[in-house]
Amino acid sequence: MRYDRRVNRAIAAALSLVIGSLAGACYAPSFADCALTCSAGMTCPDGQACDGEFCRGPKATGTCDSIGMIDASMGSEGSSTADTDNDGVTDDVDNCRTIRNMFQDNEDGDEFGDACDPCPPLGPPNNADGDLDGVGIGCDPNPNTSGDSIALFEGFERTPLNPMIVKTGTMSFSNGQMVILGNNNTPAYMMWPVQSQVNRVVSARFRVDSLVAAPSTLGVADRVSIVANSGVACESGLGAAGPELSLYDLPNTRRSSGSIAIGNGQTYGLAMRRMGSTWNCQFLPAGQQTATNSPTNETIPDTFAGFRARNAGASVDWVMIVNIP
């Protein structure tokens, strides 16, 4: 969902802290011509070179007059007829010139489309990429060390079409959101297949629509087997003892928890990070409540990761998965 930049800024610092402290992908961000400066000695990304004050592509012939702007004499990379990535959108208006993205989805409304944005849910300055690994500082678990990669970003501008996605429960897609509801103690899942990757951050931003009856929780999950009803989840909501932020061995073994109140109609972010045998669950933006433990399900094979609703409903703006080497 393309949400108001004022809301974006309000959670940007907090989400950056969470993903930063929760320190071969299919997602490959690239930078548009003139998008980065190199006047302070900065190294340009692969495929670009420093030309005066700006990082330029090998075919660029125009001049950059400001960040992300090329003058009227632009060459083939910015012409009105060239379509470098053959996605049906010409380079002069394509927000990802070298990665196919015919729908031009752009969650944060900046100059980069989601398909090539270093930090798709958060606009500048969160897409600055000091370690040049393709992940912006607002989304990078290790902003000073290269190697991290965005494996998935889904902004729900339309119904996801990946045939490998596992969907259970009640859900619909409209207005840039996934509306998901799990009822009668039967969880609803929206799960994507994940690579065999030990270390990973799974995060999401959502609005609470309904908390039905305890246990009533919303959150992100990783290493999920739908058939075996197993995995690890970072969830917030109503537990048997009241409001909670908890790490669960699925289906319902709580391993570690903190207490934090959430409310219907409010928007929150959750991030869960696995680093070896340690899992961290953090809730935003209402404080730095953290639960850390080593759930028993940590040894199950990688299968799926994504969003889960148990006896609760939510409107989900986005889900993101960042791999850590």
N, C-alpha and C positions, 0 to 999 in steps of 0.2 A: 504494500500500500504506500502511495506517495503522501507522506504525512507532513504536517506543517513544520517548517524549518525551526520555529521556536521550540517545538517539542523535540525536534532532532537535536538541537544544541543542548537542551536540558539533560538529555541522557547520554550525549556523546562522550563527555568526560568520564562518566561513570562506567559506561560500557567499555571504553578504552582501558580503564583501570582493571576491570574484571578480566578481559581477555589477555591483557598484559601480565597480570599477576597469576592467572591460571596458566602461566608459562610452563614422483610421477603422478601429478594431479590432472584431472580432466578440465580444470578451470585455469585459464592462462591469460591473466590480465596483460594488456599492452597499453603503451602510452601514445596519445595522439601527437602529431607533429606540433612543436612549440608548446607542449603542455608542461614541460619542466625546464627550469633554468639551470645553467651550469657555470654562472659567472663567479660563484664562490668556490670553484674547484671541485664541484660535485661530478661524480662519474655518471655518465648517461647509461640508461638501460641497454641491454644487448640489442643490436640492430639499429641503434642511433649513435650519433656522434655530436660533440659539442661544436656548434657553429656560432661564434660570437658569444651571445649570452643565453642561447637556447639549444636544447637537445633536438636534433633534426633527423628525419629519416633519410635514407640514401637517395631517394628520388625527388626530394623537396627542392624546388627552385625559387619559391617565393621568399618573402621576408616576414619575420614575426614582428608585429608591432605591439603586442602585449601577450600575456600568458594565454595560450590557446587560440590566439587570433593570427590569421595570415592575411596579408594584403591582397589587393585585387590581381596582382601578378602571379598568384600561386600557380605551382606547376601541377604535374599529373597527380600527386598525392591529394591535392585539394581541388581538383577540377570539378566542374558541374556535371561531367559525363562519366568520369572514371568510377568504377565500382570494384575496388581492390579485392574485397572478400566475396564478391558475387552473391550478395544477399538481397539484391534488388533495391538497395538504398545507396545513392551516389555518395562519393567521398565527401562532397562539400557539406552534406547534412548528416552523414553517418556518425553516430556517437561511439562506434567501435569500427574503425576503418579496416582492421585486419582480422577481425573475428566476426563470423556470420551472426547477425542478430536482426532479423528482418522486422521484428516487432519493436525494436528500439526501447525496450524496457529500461527504466531509469528510476530506481527506488528513491534516491536522495535528490534527484533533480539537478545534479551537477553536470559537468561536461562529458563525463564518462557514462556509457551505458552499463547496465549490470554485468553484461558478458565480459567486460574488460576493466571494470572499476576495481582499483586496489582495495576499496572498502565500500562495498555496494550500499549498505544501509545508512552510512554517515558521510555527509559531504565534507568539504574542506574545513579545517586542515587535516582531517583524519585520514585522507588518502595520500598524504606525504609518505614516501617509502624510502627511509634512510638506508636500509640494508639491501635494497634493490632485489628483494625476493618476490616482488609482485603483490605483496600484501601491505596495505597502508597501515600506518601506525595505530589507527583506531580499531583495527581488526586483527592486528598481528600479536600472537602470544609472546613472541620474542622479537621486539622491534629493533633490537641492536644486533641480532644474529640472523643471517640469511638461512633459508631452507624451508620456511613455512610456506604453505600453499592453500588457497581456497579450493576445497574439493566440491563445494556446493553452495549456491545461493539461490533461494527461491523466494520471490516477492509476490507470488500469487496474483499476477496480473490477468491470468486465465487459468483454466484447469490444467494442472501438470499432466503431460502426455507420456512421460517415461513409462513403458510397459512393465518395468521392473519394480515400480513403486507398489508398496503394500498399503491399502486403505481399508480400515475397518471402522464400524460405527457410523454415525450420521455426520455428514459434512457436505458443504457446498462452497462455491467459489464465486465471489462477486465483489466489485468495488475495490479490487486490489487486496482482498483478504480471503483467508480460508476460515469459514465458520464451522467449528467442530464441536460435537456434543457426545459425551459418553454417559450412558444412563444405566440405572439398575445394576450398579457394580460391574458393568461390562465396559472395559476401557475402549476408547476410540483411538486409533493409531493412524498417523500419516508418516510413513517410513520410507527412506531411500536406501538402496543397497550401498554399502561402504566397502572400501578396500581393506585388505588385511593390514591395518595400521594401528600399532599399539597406542600411540599418543595422538590425541585429537581433542578439539574443543567443539562442542555442539551448543549453539545458542539460538534464542528466539525472542521475539517481541510480540506481546499479545495483550488484548483487552479481556478482562474477566467479564463474561456475560452472565454466568450463573454458577453458584455453588449449591448443589442440591442437598446432600446429606452426607455427613462424615461416614467413611472417608471420601472427601471430595477434593481432588487435586488436579493441577495442571502443570505441565512441564516438559522437559526434553529427556530423551532416552537414547542409550547407545548400546551396542552389542546385543540387539534385541532379536530373539527368535520368536516369531508369532506362534508357530506350531507348539513349541515347548513352553510358551508363556514365561520366558526368562529374559534377563537383561539387567541393566542398571539404569535408574532414572533419578533425575534431580527435579523435585516437584514442590510446589507450594500450594497451600489451600487449607482445608479443615481436616485435621486428624482427630482421632478419638479423644485426645486431650486438649484440643483447641487448635488455634492457628499454628501452622508449621512450615518450615523449609527443611526438606529431608532428602537424604540419599536412600534409595530403596534398592534392594535386590528384588527384582520382579519375580512373582506377581505382587507380593505385599509384605516383604520382610524389611522393616525399617532399620537401617544400620547406623545412621547418625542424623541428628536433627537440631534445628534451632527454632525459636519462636518468633514469628513476624506476622502481623495482621495484614490481610489483603481485602479488597472490597470490590463489589460488583461495579462495573462501569469504569474501573481504573485500569491504566495501562502499565505493564511491567516488562522487565527483561529478565531472562534467566540464562545462565551459562554454566555448563558442566565440562570440566576438563579432566582427562585422564593422562597421567604421567607415570608410566610404569605401573606399579600396583597401587598408586595413590589417586584417589578421585576427589575432586573439589566441586562443590555446588554453591553457586552464588546468585543472589537475588538483587535486582536493580529496579528502579533507582532508590528504593526506600531503605538504604542503609547497607552496610557491609556485613550482613549476616552470612556466615560461611559454615558449611558442614563438610568435614573431611574424614574419610575412612577408606578401608580396603574391602569392598564388598566381596562376598564369596563368588559371585558370578563373574569376577574379573577374568577368569580363565576360559570362559566359553568362546567358541569361534566367533569372529566378526560376522555379522549378518546384515543388520539394518540399524539406522539411526534416524531420529526425527522428533516429532511432537506427539505427546500422549495426553488424553483427557480422561479422567476417571470420575464418574458421577459429577461432572462439571462441564460447562460450556465456555468457549473462548472464540474471539475473532483474532486470528493470527496474522500479523503484518508480514513477517518474514521468518525464515529458518536459514541458518548458516552453519556450515561445517568447515573447520579449518584444520588441516593436518599438520602435525608437528613431527619433524624427523627424529 
